Amino acid sequence: MPARPTRRQFLLGSAGALGVAGALGVGGLLVTQDDPAPPPQRIPDPPRLPSPTDAVSTVEWLPSAARGRRVRLVTVTPPGADRAQLPVCVALHGLRGNALWFGEAGNRGLLGDAWARGVPTFAMVGVDGGDNYWHPYSRGDDPLRMLLDELPGWLRERGLAITPAPGDLPGEPAMATGVSMGGAGALLYARERVRRRRPLRAVGVISPGLFTDWRVAARRPFRDRIDWEANDPLRFSAELTEVPTGVWCGDRDPFVEATRRYVALARPEVASIGPGRHDGLYYARVMPDVIGFLGRHARDQRPGAGPRRAG
């Protein structure tokens, strides 16, 4: 009887079918540089029942004043972990996606496997951000303000990061990650944290939705060219030089040329351009490296932080 594939082999093999589909957008339209990318495809479920090492996921609906609606808060943690001691990584979804992507079985399995191998633990928290490219675009809908001003309170109420490492505030995310639109959003969130003098310990992005041409960016939710340029990571990369950054992108991803330009400008700590498309196959391949990168920085002192002052 042939040996049963391991979870990682299954994740990579089963997502292979998505690799072919990854060149197709919604409705089977070919994705080109003029139509930058389809929504991120999900990482496949593991081929077995959950194991004791699998991460634990919860989903809640919360009212967001910043977004003017109820949103999902998805929390993914190691089994049996002390939530109060866990650093938090906020995870931002891609276009036409939602927070559930980060709590699906494939992601839970990869997180659990990494933590079981000894990667330092942290909580991964996703929240619904809509399709605004994680910045204020639609009237009354500001996902960036939700991340900055509402999310820390939600996390404190749920006992997350109540006893953070030196340099962090209780409940405040220590790291950020994101896929596609969420990758660009994670860099934008990192910039805003720097501007508030609360820089992240690390940010790791996969297939970030970056643009080098306004004619292409105009097809995404930006009010005008000025709005795009004000929120374009290619223009504010210098503000993130003190934040440890990891960037992963497939060499056949529609965003790869813009990502290469970002790497050349920002010179991130990790820059990986490898075989792959904008699909589940590529995400499954690189997610363990992203988790490892975030884990290495999970308990670092916040960049530029000195001793905590009382009060």
N, C-alpha and C positions, 0 to 999 in steps of 0.2 A: 504494500500500500504506500503511495507516495507520501512524503513528509508534508505536513500541513504548513502553509506559509506563515511566517511570523507576521505580527501586526504591521511592522514597518514595511516588509516586503509587499504585503497586501495593499497598504496605503499607496505605495509607489506604483504597483502594478495596476490596481483598479483605477487609479487616477489616470492611467495611460490612455484609456479611452477618451478621457476628457481632454487630453493633449490634442487629439485630432479636432474635437469639437471646440477647443479653445480658440481656434482661428475663426470661429463663427460667432457672430453677434446674435442679438435677439432676432428671431424670425429667420435665422440661417443666412443673414447678410454677412458678406466678407468684411472683416474688420481691417481698416487701413489707417494710415496716419491721419486721414481726414475724418475718421470716425474712431477715436482713439482706442476704445476698449470696451468689451462687454462687462457686465457685472462679474465680480469674482465668483468662481465656481467653488462649490463646497468640497472640503476634504472628505473622502469616503469614510463610512463607518468601519470600525475594526471588525474582523471576521469571527468574533467570538463574544461570549457574554462578558460584561464588565468584570474587570479584575480588581483586587484590592488596591492596586496602584493607580487606577484611573482617577483623574481629577473629578471633583464634585461640582456640579453646576446647579444654580438656582436662577429662577426668572421671576421678576416682580414688575408690576406696572406702577409708575409713580407720576404725579402731576408735575409738569415742568412749566413754571411761569415764563422762563426764558424762551421756550419753544411754543408756548401757548397751547399745549396739548399733553396728553399722557404719553409716557415713553416707557420702553422696557429697560430695566436694569438687569443685566446678566452678570452673575458673579461665578467665577471658576477658581476653585481653591484646591490645594492638596488635601487628601483625606486625612481627617483627624488633626488638622493644623490649628494652631492658636491664631485666630483671625486678628486679634489685637496686635500681634507681633509681625504680621505679614506686610511687607511693602506692597504697594498696589501699582499695577501697570494698567493704565487705561488703554483700551483697545478700540480702534475706530474702524468701522465697516466701510465697504465700498459702495459705489453708486448703485441705487436700486436695491441695496441690501438692508440689513438691520442687525441689531446686537445679537440675535440668536446665532449668527454665524460662528461666533467665538465659543459658544457653549455646545456646539454639535459634537457628536461622539468622536469624530476623527480628530478634532482639536483637543478634546479632553484626553484622548489616548496618547497623543504626542506629548502633551504637557505632563501627564502622569508618568510616561516612560522617562522623560528627561529628569524629572524630580527623583524618580526611583534610581537613576544612575548617579545621583549626587549633585545635580545642578541646584544651586541655592533656590529655595522656594520663595514664591511671591503669589499674590492674588492677581488674576487677570479679570478686569471689569469692563464690560461693553455696555454701551447705551445707544439707543436709537437717535441718530443724528439727522435723518432725512436725506435729501439729495442736494443740499445747499453748499456742497464742498466745504462743510464744516466752518462756515463763516456766515455772518448775517447777509441774507439775500432776499428772502420773502418777508413781507411785512409781518412783524410780530413773531418771527421765528429766528432765534439766534442760538444755534447749537454751540457756538464757541463760548458764549456767556454761560450756557448750561454747564459746560465742562469746568469753567473757571470758578463760577460762583455757587452753583447748586450741587455739583457732584461731591465735593468734600463733605458737605453736611449729610448727604445721603449715606456716604460711607461711614461717617462717625456714628450715625444712628444705627448702623448695622454691625457695629463693633469692629470695623476694619481699620487697620493702621492706627489704633488708638495709642499705642506705645511705639512711635516711629523711631527710626535711627536719628542720630544727631543731625540737626539742620533741617528736618522736616516738621511740618505742622500736622497735628492729628487729623487723620482722614484725607490728607492731601496725597494725590497720586505722586509716586516717586519716579515713574517711568511712563513712556507712551510707545505704542506700536500701532500699526495700521496697514491695511492692504488697499492698493489702488487709490481711489479717492481718499480713503482713510489714511494712506501713507502720506499724501500731501497734507491732510488734516493734522496728522501727528506732528509734522514739522511746523505747521502753523501754531498748534497748541504749544509746542516747545518754545517758539519765539515769544508768544504772549507770556509764558512763565518767566522767560528771561527779562522781559520788559517790566514785569512785576517784581523783579529781583527775587524770584522763587524758582530758579532754574531746575530742570529735571536732572536726575542722575544719569539717565540714558534715554535715547529714543532709537528704536529699530523699525525700519519701514521695508515693506515688500511691494515691488512693482508700483512705486509711487506715481500717482496721476499728475505728472508734470507736463508743461507745454512750452514749446519754444516759439510758437507762432500764435498771435492773437486770432488769426482766422480760424484756427482749430479750437483755441480756448473759448472763443465766442459761442461754441456749441454747448458749453457747460454753464452752470448757473453763476455767471458774473454779470453785474449790472452793465458794465462797460469796460473799456480797456484800462481805465484808471483803477477800477475795482480789482481787476485781475492782477495788474502790476503791483498793487499795494499788498496783495496776498500771495504772491508768487514766490515759492521757496528759492527759485533760481536767483531772485533779487535780494533776498534777505539771508542768504546762507552765512554771510560773515557774522551775523548776530548769534550763530549757534556754534562758534568755534570752541567754546569752553564746555559744550555739552557732548559727552561721548555718543557718537552716532554710528549706526550700522545701516547699510543700504544693500538690498538684494533685488536683483531684477534678471529676468530671463533674456537671453540674447535674441530671441524672436518675439519679444514683447513689444507692442506698439509704443510703449513709453521708454524704450531702451535708450534711444539717442538723447532724450531729455534727461534721463537718469545719468547717462555718462557725463553729460555737461555738468549736472549737479555734483557728481563725484569729483570732477576736475576742479570745480570752484571750492567745494567744501572740504575736500580731503578728509572724509570720515574715517573713523577708527577702523571700521570694516567696510569694504566695498567689494561686493561679489556680483559679477556679471557672468552667469553660467548658462548652460543649455536649458532652454525652457521657454514656454509661452505664458500668456496671461490666463493661467488655468490651475485647476486643482492638482494636477501632476506636479507642477513647479512648486506650488505652495507646500505640498506634503514633503517635497524634497528638502526645502530650505527651512521649514519651520523649526526643526530641532536646532539648527544653528542660531536662529533668531532667539529661541528660548534660552539657549546657552549664553548668548551675548547679554541678554537682559538679566539672566541669573548672576552673571559675573559682576554686574553693577548694582544688583538689587539692594545691597547694604553698604554701598560706597557712601562716603560723605558727599552731600550735595555740592556740586561744583561751586567754588568760590565761597562756600559757607565757612564762617568762623565758629567759635563757640556760641551756643545758644544763650541769648540774654533772657533774664527773668522778666516776666510780664509780657 
